[in-house]
Amino acid sequence: MAELKITLVKSTIGAKPAHKKTVQALGLRKLHKTVIQKDNAAIRGMCKQVTHLVKVEEV
């Protein structure tokens, strides 16, 4: 199964509370940290919601 490499590239300071929670739910806590998540519809939707804060690559 494919995986996604998600990196937090912009701070959540000043972001909407829903976007902050989405970033935390993805497993991102600090700036420039990366997590590997399975590629499914739920994760893709979360990444789409916060595209201005994260960088997504297929692994």
All heavy atoms as TSV, in Angstrom:
chain	resi	resn	atom	element	x	y	z
A	1	MET	N	N	0.846	-1.184	0.000
A	1	MET	CA	C	0.000	0.000	0.000
A	1	MET	C	C	0.888	1.243	0.000
A	1	MET	O	O	1.918	1.293	0.656
A	1	MET	CB	C	-0.903	-0.023	1.225
A	1	MET	CG	C	-1.853	1.131	1.290
A	1	MET	SD	S	-3.008	0.929	2.652
A	1	MET	CE	C	-4.470	1.512	1.849
A	2	ALA	N	N	0.463	2.252	-0.710
A	2	ALA	CA	C	1.225	3.498	-0.804
A	2	ALA	C	C	1.172	4.262	0.508
A	2	ALA	O	O	0.251	4.103	1.315
A	2	ALA	CB	C	0.669	4.358	-1.931
A	3	GLU	N	N	2.187	5.090	0.694
A	3	GLU	CA	C	2.248	5.913	1.896
A	3	GLU	C	C	2.517	7.355	1.516
A	3	GLU	O	O	3.016	7.644	0.431
A	3	GLU	CB	C	3.358	5.398	2.823
A	3	GLU	CG	C	3.072	4.032	3.385
A	3	GLU	CD	C	4.158	3.557	4.323
A	3	GLU	OE1	O	5.326	3.945	4.132
A	3	GLU	OE2	O	3.834	2.795	5.245
A	4	LEU	N	N	2.178	8.251	2.426
A	4	LEU	CA	C	2.410	9.679	2.229
A	4	LEU	C	C	3.402	10.181	3.267
A	4	LEU	O	O	3.314	9.824	4.438
A	4	LEU	CB	C	1.105	10.465	2.372
A	4	LEU	CG	C	0.019	10.181	1.347
A	4	LEU	CD1	C	-1.247	10.943	1.719
A	4	LEU	CD2	C	0.467	10.559	-0.035
A	5	LYS	N	N	4.339	11.002	2.826
A	5	LYS	CA	C	5.298	11.643	3.725
A	5	LYS	C	C	4.819	13.078	3.893
A	5	LYS	O	O	4.804	13.851	2.933
A	5	LYS	CB	C	6.691	11.582	3.100
A	5	LYS	CG	C	7.787	12.133	3.940
A	5	LYS	CD	C	9.126	11.761	3.307
A	5	LYS	CE	C	10.045	12.939	3.301
A	5	LYS	NZ	N	11.338	12.628	2.701
A	6	ILE	N	N	4.422	13.437	5.101
A	6	ILE	CA	C	3.815	14.740	5.375
A	6	ILE	C	C	4.751	15.534	6.286
A	6	ILE	O	O	5.135	15.050	7.346
A	6	ILE	CB	C	2.434	14.573	6.037
A	6	ILE	CG1	C	1.560	13.643	5.203
A	6	ILE	CG2	C	1.762	15.920	6.216
A	6	ILE	CD1	C	0.343	13.141	5.918
A	7	THR	N	N	5.095	16.753	5.861
A	7	THR	CA	C	6.007	17.608	6.618
A	7	THR	C	C	5.315	18.923	6.942
A	7	THR	O	O	4.706	19.533	6.065
A	7	THR	CB	C	7.277	17.898	5.793
A	7	THR	OG1	O	7.863	16.659	5.402
A	7	THR	CG2	C	8.280	18.698	6.598
A	8	LEU	N	N	5.429	19.366	8.190
A	8	LEU	CA	C	4.887	20.657	8.604
A	8	LEU	C	C	5.891	21.744	8.222
A	8	LEU	O	O	6.997	21.767	8.729
A	8	LEU	CB	C	4.622	20.669	10.113
A	8	LEU	CG	C	3.946	21.912	10.680
A	8	LEU	CD1	C	2.556	22.083	10.067
A	8	LEU	CD2	C	3.848	21.827	12.186
A	9	VAL	N	N	5.509	22.617	7.289
A	9	VAL	CA	C	6.439	23.630	6.788
A	9	VAL	C	C	6.088	25.042	7.239
A	9	VAL	O	O	6.882	25.955	7.063
A	9	VAL	CB	C	6.536	23.600	5.243
A	9	VAL	CG1	C	7.150	22.300	4.776
A	9	VAL	CG2	C	5.191	23.827	4.603
A	10	LYS	N	N	4.906	25.226	7.820
A	10	LYS	CA	C	4.506	26.545	8.290
A	10	LYS	C	C	3.868	26.390	9.666
A	10	LYS	O	O	3.165	25.418	9.928
A	10	LYS	CB	C	3.522	27.180	7.319
A	10	LYS	CG	C	3.235	28.625	7.626
A	10	LYS	CD	C	2.440	29.307	6.532
A	10	LYS	CE	C	2.240	30.753	6.910
A	10	LYS	NZ	N	0.918	31.223	6.600
A	11	SER	N	N	4.117	27.348	10.531
A	11	SER	CA	C	3.623	27.300	11.900
A	11	SER	C	C	2.100	27.390	11.950
A	11	SER	O	O	1.468	28.020	11.107
A	11	SER	CB	C	4.224	28.448	12.701
A	11	SER	OG	O	3.673	28.493	13.989
A	12	THR	N	N	1.538	26.778	12.984
A	12	THR	CA	C	0.083	26.832	13.179
A	12	THR	C	C	-0.326	28.027	14.039
A	12	THR	O	O	-1.515	28.197	14.311
A	12	THR	CB	C	-0.423	25.538	13.839
A	12	THR	OG1	O	0.257	25.345	15.067
A	12	THR	CG2	C	-0.213	24.353	12.938
A	13	ILE	N	N	0.643	28.846	14.451
A	13	ILE	CA	C	0.307	30.049	15.211
A	13	ILE	C	C	-0.527	30.961	14.317
A	13	ILE	O	O	-0.143	31.271	13.194
A	13	ILE	CB	C	1.578	30.788	15.681
A	13	ILE	CG1	C	2.348	29.946	16.670
A	13	ILE	CG2	C	1.217	32.148	16.296
A	13	ILE	CD1	C	3.689	30.509	17.071
A	14	GLY	N	N	-1.679	31.351	14.780
A	14	GLY	CA	C	-2.560	32.206	14.003
A	14	GLY	C	C	-3.497	31.449	13.077
A	14	GLY	O	O	-4.359	32.050	12.450
A	15	ALA	N	N	-3.336	30.120	12.999
A	15	ALA	CA	C	-4.219	29.315	12.155
A	15	ALA	C	C	-5.559	29.106	12.868
A	15	ALA	O	O	-5.674	29.279	14.082
A	15	ALA	CB	C	-3.582	27.962	11.852
A	16	LYS	N	N	-6.557	28.741	12.096
A	16	LYS	CA	C	-7.866	28.450	12.678
A	16	LYS	C	C	-7.753	27.252	13.611
A	16	LYS	O	O	-6.953	26.344	13.372
A	16	LYS	CB	C	-8.864	28.119	11.569
A	16	LYS	CG	C	-9.170	29.284	10.668
A	16	LYS	CD	C	-10.175	28.885	9.609
A	16	LYS	CE	C	-10.493	30.059	8.708
A	16	LYS	NZ	N	-11.450	29.691	7.663
A	17	PRO	N	N	-8.535	27.234	14.678
A	17	PRO	CA	C	-8.478	26.114	15.623
A	17	PRO	C	C	-8.709	24.747	14.959
A	17	PRO	O	O	-8.068	23.763	15.326
A	17	PRO	CB	C	-9.588	26.425	16.621
A	17	PRO	CG	C	-9.707	27.913	16.580
A	17	PRO	CD	C	-9.424	28.297	15.151
A	18	ALA	N	N	-9.588	24.688	13.977
A	18	ALA	CA	C	-9.836	23.423	13.282
A	18	ALA	C	C	-8.598	22.962	12.528
A	18	ALA	O	O	-8.297	21.765	12.467
A	18	ALA	CB	C	-11.009	23.577	12.323
A	19	HIS	N	N	-7.850	23.899	11.963
A	19	HIS	CA	C	-6.633	23.550	11.232
A	19	HIS	C	C	-5.544	23.082	12.192
A	19	HIS	O	O	-4.794	22.151	11.885
A	19	HIS	CB	C	-6.140	24.730	10.396
A	19	HIS	CG	C	-7.048	25.053	9.251
A	19	HIS	ND1	N	-6.795	26.074	8.373
A	19	HIS	CD2	C	-8.212	24.505	8.839
A	19	HIS	CE1	C	-7.750	26.137	7.464
A	19	HIS	NE2	N	-8.632	25.186	7.741
A	20	LYS	N	N	-5.464	23.701	13.359
A	20	LYS	CA	C	-4.495	23.270	14.368
A	20	LYS	C	C	-4.773	21.827	14.787
A	20	LYS	O	O	-3.856	21.011	14.906
A	20	LYS	CB	C	-4.551	24.169	15.604
A	20	LYS	CG	C	-3.973	25.546	15.399
A	20	LYS	CD	C	-4.033	26.336	16.692
A	20	LYS	CE	C	-3.521	27.740	16.505
A	20	LYS	NZ	N	-3.498	28.495	17.754
A	21	LYS	N	N	-6.037	21.502	14.994
A	21	LYS	CA	C	-6.408	20.151	15.403
A	21	LYS	C	C	-6.156	19.149	14.289
A	21	LYS	O	O	-5.771	18.004	14.557
A	21	LYS	CB	C	-7.863	20.117	15.855
A	21	LYS	CG	C	-8.071	20.815	17.177
A	21	LYS	CD	C	-9.498	20.720	17.657
A	21	LYS	CE	C	-9.625	21.446	18.986
A	21	LYS	NZ	N	-10.975	21.339	19.537
A	22	THR	N	N	-6.359	19.558	13.055
A	22	THR	CA	C	-6.096	18.675	11.927
A	22	THR	C	C	-4.609	18.341	11.844
A	22	THR	O	O	-4.234	17.189	11.643
A	22	THR	CB	C	-6.570	19.322	10.609
A	22	THR	OG1	O	-7.969	19.575	10.698
A	22	THR	CG2	C	-6.296	18.413	9.433
A	23	VAL	N	N	-3.760	19.343	12.016
A	23	VAL	CA	C	-2.308	19.130	11.988
A	23	VAL	C	C	-1.902	18.183	13.113
A	23	VAL	O	O	-1.105	17.263	12.914
A	23	VAL	CB	C	-1.556	20.477	12.072
A	23	VAL	CG1	C	-0.076	20.266	12.331
A	23	VAL	CG2	C	-1.754	21.270	10.788
A	24	GLN	N	N	-2.459	18.373	14.305
A	24	GLN	CA	C	-2.149	17.482	15.427
A	24	GLN	C	C	-2.641	16.062	15.160
A	24	GLN	O	O	-1.963	15.088	15.486
A	24	GLN	CB	C	-2.775	18.008	16.712
A	24	GLN	CG	C	-2.069	19.219	17.265
A	24	GLN	CD	C	-2.704	19.713	18.561
A	24	GLN	OE1	O	-3.765	19.236	18.960
A	24	GLN	NE2	N	-2.057	20.673	19.189
A	25	ALA	N	N	-3.802	15.934	14.540
A	25	ALA	CA	C	-4.352	14.618	14.233
A	25	ALA	C	C	-3.502	13.880	13.204
A	25	ALA	O	O	-3.461	12.642	13.197
A	25	ALA	CB	C	-5.785	14.752	13.730
A	26	LEU	N	N	-2.813	14.625	12.352
A	26	LEU	CA	C	-1.899	14.006	11.392
A	26	LEU	C	C	-0.637	13.504	12.074
A	26	LEU	O	O	0.133	12.755	11.477
A	26	LEU	CB	C	-1.527	15.009	10.291
A	26	LEU	CG	C	-2.594	15.277	9.238
A	26	LEU	CD1	C	-2.207	16.472	8.378
A	26	LEU	CD2	C	-2.807	14.049	8.370
A	27	GLY	N	N	-0.410	13.913	13.310
A	27	GLY	CA	C	0.758	13.466	14.050
A	27	GLY	C	C	1.907	14.447	14.016
A	27	GLY	O	O	3.025	14.111	14.399
A	28	LEU	N	N	1.648	15.664	13.579
A	28	LEU	CA	C	2.687	16.692	13.482
A	28	LEU	C	C	2.636	17.585	14.713
A	28	LEU	O	O	1.587	18.103	15.065
A	28	LEU	CB	C	2.497	17.520	12.213
A	28	LEU	CG	C	2.653	16.731	10.916
A	28	LEU	CD1	C	2.107	17.529	9.750
A	28	LEU	CD2	C	4.093	16.360	10.697
A	29	ARG	N	N	3.777	17.761	15.361
A	29	ARG	CA	C	3.831	18.573	16.564
A	29	ARG	C	C	4.736	19.796	16.398
A	29	ARG	O	O	4.399	20.869	16.853
A	29	ARG	CB	C	4.351	17.742	17.742
A	29	ARG	CG	C	3.512	16.533	18.067
A	29	ARG	CD	C	2.184	16.921	18.716
A	29	ARG	NE	N	1.418	15.750	19.099
A	29	ARG	CZ	C	0.389	15.285	18.409
A	29	ARG	NH1	N	0.015	15.856	17.301
A	29	ARG	NH2	N	-0.270	14.223	18.834
A	30	LYS	N	N	5.882	19.624	15.752
A	30	LYS	CA	C	6.846	20.711	15.622
A	30	LYS	C	C	7.101	21.035	14.162
A	30	LYS	O	O	6.901	20.197	13.270
A	30	LYS	CB	C	8.165	20.321	16.285
A	30	LYS	CG	C	8.071	20.162	17.788
A	30	LYS	CD	C	9.432	19.879	18.367
A	30	LYS	CE	C	9.360	19.812	19.880
A	30	LYS	NZ	N	10.683	19.612	20.465
A	31	LEU	N	N	7.572	22.226	13.934
A	31	LEU	CA	C	7.881	22.704	12.589
A	31	LEU	C	C	8.996	21.869	11.967
A	31	LEU	O	O	9.945	21.493	12.645
A	31	LEU	CB	C	8.312	24.170	12.686
A	31	LEU	CG	C	8.157	25.044	11.457
A	31	LEU	CD1	C	6.743	25.017	10.935
A	31	LEU	CD2	C	8.544	26.462	11.796
A	32	HIS	N	N	8.864	21.568	10.686
A	32	HIS	CA	C	9.834	20.807	9.879
A	32	HIS	C	C	9.967	19.352	10.315
A	32	HIS	O	O	10.955	18.709	9.989
A	32	HIS	CB	C	11.208	21.486	9.872
A	32	HIS	CG	C	11.148	22.888	9.359
A	32	HIS	ND1	N	10.832	23.193	8.056
A	32	HIS	CD2	C	11.336	24.071	9.984
A	32	HIS	CE1	C	10.840	24.499	7.897
A	32	HIS	NE2	N	11.132	25.055	9.063
A	33	LYS	N	N	8.991	18.833	11.042
A	33	LYS	CA	C	8.989	17.414	11.388
A	33	LYS	C	C	8.154	16.668	10.353
A	33	LYS	O	O	7.237	17.214	9.750
A	33	LYS	CB	C	8.414	17.172	12.791
A	33	LYS	CG	C	9.249	17.787	13.885
A	33	LYS	CD	C	10.632	17.169	13.906
A	33	LYS	CE	C	11.484	17.830	14.969
A	33	LYS	NZ	N	12.827	17.303	15.027
A	34	THR	N	N	8.494	15.409	10.143
A	34	THR	CA	C	7.860	14.603	9.109
A	34	THR	C	C	7.242	13.355	9.715
A	34	THR	O	O	7.825	12.758	10.612
A	34	THR	CB	C	8.909	14.196	8.051
A	34	THR	OG1	O	9.479	15.386	7.502
A	34	THR	CG2	C	8.291	13.403	6.930
A	35	VAL	N	N	6.090	12.971	9.186
A	35	VAL	CA	C	5.451	11.719	9.573
A	35	VAL	C	C	5.098	10.945	8.308
A	35	VAL	O	O	4.918	11.525	7.236
A	35	VAL	CB	C	4.172	11.935	10.418
A	35	VAL	CG1	C	4.493	12.543	11.755
A	35	VAL	CG2	C	3.155	12.758	9.677
A	36	ILE	N	N	5.024	9.635	8.447
A	36	ILE	CA	C	4.602	8.760	7.353
A	36	ILE	C	C	3.208	8.252	7.696
A	36	ILE	O	O	3.005	7.671	8.768
A	36	ILE	CB	C	5.573	7.569	7.177
A	36	ILE	CG1	C	6.995	8.048	6.949
A	36	ILE	CG2	C	5.093	6.655	6.056
A	36	ILE	CD1	C	7.229	8.732	5.626
A	37	GLN	N	N	2.258	8.480	6.804
A	37	GLN	CA	C	0.882	8.025	7.013
A	37	GLN	C	C	0.469	7.161	5.820
A	37	GLN	O	O	0.975	7.335	4.710
A	37	GLN	CB	C	-0.081	9.218	7.104
A	37	GLN	CG	C	0.136	10.110	8.292
A	37	GLN	CD	C	-0.442	9.545	9.572
A	37	GLN	OE1	O	-1.077	8.493	9.574
A	37	GLN	NE2	N	-0.201	10.232	10.671
A	38	LYS	N	N	-0.452	6.249	6.053
A	38	LYS	CA	C	-0.981	5.441	4.962
A	38	LYS	C	C	-1.811	6.324	4.038
A	38	LYS	O	O	-2.451	7.269	4.475
A	38	LYS	CB	C	-1.823	4.295	5.502
A	38	LYS	CG	C	-0.988	3.314	6.273
A	38	LYS	CD	C	-1.738	2.066	6.582
A	38	LYS	CE	C	-0.793	1.153	7.341
A	38	LYS	NZ	N	-1.237	-0.199	7.389
A	39	ASP	N	N	-1.762	5.996	2.759
A	39	ASP	CA	C	-2.482	6.783	1.753
A	39	ASP	C	C	-3.924	6.292	1.674
A	39	ASP	O	O	-4.203	5.245	1.105
A	39	ASP	CB	C	-1.783	6.643	0.405
A	39	ASP	CG	C	-2.376	7.547	-0.647
A	39	ASP	OD1	O	-3.243	8.367	-0.307
A	39	ASP	OD2	O	-1.972	7.451	-1.813
A	40	ASN	N	N	-4.834	7.043	2.290
A	40	ASN	CA	C	-6.255	6.723	2.188
A	40	ASN	C	C	-7.048	8.027	2.073
A	40	ASN	O	O	-6.488	9.116	2.172
A	40	ASN	CB	C	-6.731	5.856	3.364
A	40	ASN	CG	C	-6.514	6.507	4.698
A	40	ASN	OD1	O	-6.671	7.717	4.847
A	40	ASN	ND2	N	-6.156	5.715	5.693
A	41	ALA	N	N	-8.331	7.913	1.873
A	41	ALA	CA	C	-9.169	9.085	1.628
A	41	ALA	C	C	-9.203	10.035	2.820
A	41	ALA	O	O	-9.205	11.257	2.657
A	41	ALA	CB	C	-10.586	8.647	1.274
A	42	ALA	N	N	-9.200	9.502	4.028
A	42	ALA	CA	C	-9.268	10.342	5.227
A	42	ALA	C	C	-8.012	11.202	5.360
A	42	ALA	O	O	-8.097	12.415	5.607
A	42	ALA	CB	C	-9.449	9.481	6.461
A	43	ILE	N	N	-6.853	10.595	5.186
A	43	ILE	CA	C	-5.590	11.328	5.309
A	43	ILE	C	C	-5.461	12.339	4.185
A	43	ILE	O	O	-5.023	13.477	4.395
A	43	ILE	CB	C	-4.396	10.352	5.322
A	43	ILE	CG1	C	-4.475	9.415	6.523
A	43	ILE	CG2	C	-3.079	11.115	5.318
A	43	ILE	CD1	C	-4.374	10.103	7.872
A	44	ARG	N	N	-5.850	11.968	2.983
A	44	ARG	CA	C	-5.796	12.906	1.845
A	44	ARG	C	C	-6.682	14.122	2.102
A	44	ARG	O	O	-6.322	15.252	1.803
A	44	ARG	CB	C	-6.236	12.210	0.561
A	44	ARG	CG	C	-5.219	11.230	0.057
A	44	ARG	CD	C	-4.772	11.607	-1.308
A	44	ARG	NE	N	-3.770	10.667	-1.765
A	44	ARG	CZ	C	-2.816	10.993	-2.591
A	44	ARG	NH1	N	-2.732	12.215	-3.043
A	44	ARG	NH2	N	-1.935	10.114	-2.973
A	45	GLY	N	N	-7.866	13.897	2.668
A	45	GLY	CA	C	-8.774	15.001	2.979
A	45	GLY	C	C	-8.209	15.929	4.033
A	45	GLY	O	O	-8.340	17.146	3.940
A	46	MET	N	N	-7.550	15.347	5.033
A	46	MET	CA	C	-6.929	16.163	6.075
A	46	MET	C	C	-5.804	17.011	5.489
A	46	MET	O	O	-5.663	18.188	5.824
A	46	MET	CB	C	-6.402	15.265	7.197
A	46	MET	CG	C	-7.490	14.580	7.984
A	46	MET	SD	S	-6.890	13.274	9.037
A	46	MET	CE	C	-6.226	14.226	10.387
A	47	CYS	N	N	-5.006	16.408	4.610
A	47	CYS	CA	C	-3.906	17.144	3.975
A	47	CYS	C	C	-4.444	18.265	3.083
A	47	CYS	O	O	-3.866	19.344	3.030
A	47	CYS	CB	C	-3.044	16.201	3.158
A	47	CYS	SG	S	-2.088	15.057	4.153
A	48	LYS	N	N	-5.545	18.002	2.413
A	48	LYS	CA	C	-6.130	19.018	1.539
A	48	LYS	C	C	-6.638	20.211	2.342
A	48	LYS	O	O	-6.562	21.352	1.900
A	48	LYS	CB	C	-7.265	18.404	0.727
A	48	LYS	CG	C	-7.802	19.320	-0.336
A	48	LYS	CD	C	-8.790	18.629	-1.233
A	48	LYS	CE	C	-9.266	19.588	-2.301
A	48	LYS	NZ	N	-10.229	18.964	-3.205
A	49	GLN	N	N	-7.131	19.950	3.556
A	49	GLN	CA	C	-7.646	21.019	4.406
A	49	GLN	C	C	-6.535	21.968	4.852
A	49	GLN	O	O	-6.768	23.157	5.031
A	49	GLN	CB	C	-8.350	20.429	5.625
A	49	GLN	CG	C	-8.990	21.472	6.515
A	49	GLN	CD	C	-9.639	20.882	7.746
A	49	GLN	OE1	O	-9.447	19.709	8.065
A	49	GLN	NE2	N	-10.412	21.687	8.444
A	50	VAL	N	N	-5.333	21.449	5.022
A	50	VAL	CA	C	-4.226	22.270	5.532
A	50	VAL	C	C	-3.062	22.337	4.531
A	50	VAL	O	O	-1.899	22.345	4.915
A	50	VAL	CB	C	-3.743	21.761	6.908
A	50	VAL	CG1	C	-4.797	21.971	7.963
A	50	VAL	CG2	C	-3.322	20.306	6.846
A	51	THR	N	N	-3.376	22.433	3.252
A	51	THR	CA	C	-2.334	22.462	2.223
A	51	THR	C	C	-1.386	23.645	2.389
A	51	THR	O	O	-0.233	23.569	1.980
A	51	THR	CB	C	-2.934	22.509	0.802
A	51	THR	OG1	O	-3.829	23.613	0.729
A	51	THR	CG2	C	-3.649	21.232	0.466
A	52	HIS	N	N	-1.852	24.728	2.981
A	52	HIS	CA	C	-1.014	25.915	3.171
A	52	HIS	C	C	-0.020	25.737	4.316
A	52	HIS	O	O	0.883	26.556	4.482
A	52	HIS	CB	C	-1.887	27.137	3.403
A	52	HIS	CG	C	-2.813	27.008	4.570
A	52	HIS	ND1	N	-3.909	26.181	4.574
A	52	HIS	CD2	C	-2.782	27.585	5.800
A	52	HIS	CE1	C	-4.526	26.272	5.739
A	52	HIS	NE2	N	-3.856	27.113	6.508
A	53	LEU	N	N	-0.156	24.676	5.104
A	53	LEU	CA	C	0.719	24.435	6.248
A	53	LEU	C	C	1.657	23.233	6.068
A	53	LEU	O	O	2.670	23.157	6.746
A	53	LEU	CB	C	-0.114	24.194	7.520
A	53	LEU	CG	C	-1.044	25.318	7.963
A	53	LEU	CD1	C	-1.881	24.867	9.150
A	53	LEU	CD2	C	-0.257	26.558	8.300
A	54	VAL	N	N	1.323	22.320	5.178
A	54	VAL	CA	C	2.094	21.086	5.050
A	54	VAL	C	C	2.596	20.873	3.629
A	54	VAL	O	O	2.081	21.457	2.673
A	54	VAL	CB	C	1.262	19.851	5.479
A	54	VAL	CG1	C	0.843	19.938	6.925
A	54	VAL	CG2	C	0.057	19.662	4.592
A	55	LYS	N	N	3.596	19.996	3.519
A	55	LYS	CA	C	4.098	19.546	2.221
A	55	LYS	C	C	3.885	18.026	2.186
A	55	LYS	O	O	4.250	17.329	3.138
A	55	LYS	CB	C	5.575	19.874	2.083
A	55	LYS	CG	C	6.174	19.456	0.754
A	55	LYS	CD	C	7.596	19.962	0.627
A	55	LYS	CE	C	8.538	18.847	1.019
A	55	LYS	NZ	N	9.950	19.162	0.818
A	56	VAL	N	N	3.284	17.528	1.116
A	56	VAL	CA	C	2.943	16.119	1.022
A	56	VAL	C	C	3.688	15.499	-0.159
A	56	VAL	O	O	3.676	16.053	-1.266
A	56	VAL	CB	C	1.426	15.932	0.838
A	56	VAL	CG1	C	1.070	14.455	0.746
A	56	VAL	CG2	C	0.657	16.599	1.969
A	57	GLU	N	N	4.329	14.348	0.091
A	57	GLU	CA	C	5.020	13.603	-0.954
A	57	GLU	C	C	4.584	12.149	-0.889
A	57	GLU	O	O	4.346	11.631	0.195
A	57	GLU	CB	C	6.534	13.662	-0.748
A	57	GLU	CG	C	7.120	15.046	-0.733
A	57	GLU	CD	C	8.588	15.026	-0.340
A	57	GLU	OE1	O	9.242	13.964	-0.445
A	57	GLU	OE2	O	9.065	16.071	0.100
A	58	GLU	N	N	4.501	11.497	-2.046
A	58	GLU	CA	C	4.184	10.073	-2.066
A	58	GLU	C	C	5.476	9.292	-1.885
A	58	GLU	O	O	6.497	9.627	-2.453
A	58	GLU	CB	C	3.509	9.694	-3.370
A	58	GLU	CG	C	2.107	10.234	-3.491
A	58	GLU	CD	C	1.365	9.693	-4.678
A	58	GLU	OE1	O	1.723	8.599	-5.169
A	58	GLU	OE2	O	0.439	10.352	-5.124
A	59	VAL	N	N	5.393	8.241	-1.073
A	59	VAL	CA	C	6.569	7.398	-0.819
A	59	VAL	C	C	6.385	6.075	-1.506
A	59	VAL	O	O	5.329	5.529	-1.537
A	59	VAL	CB	C	6.766	7.188	0.707
A	59	VAL	CG1	C	7.926	6.261	0.968
A	59	VAL	CG2	C	6.952	8.514	1.379
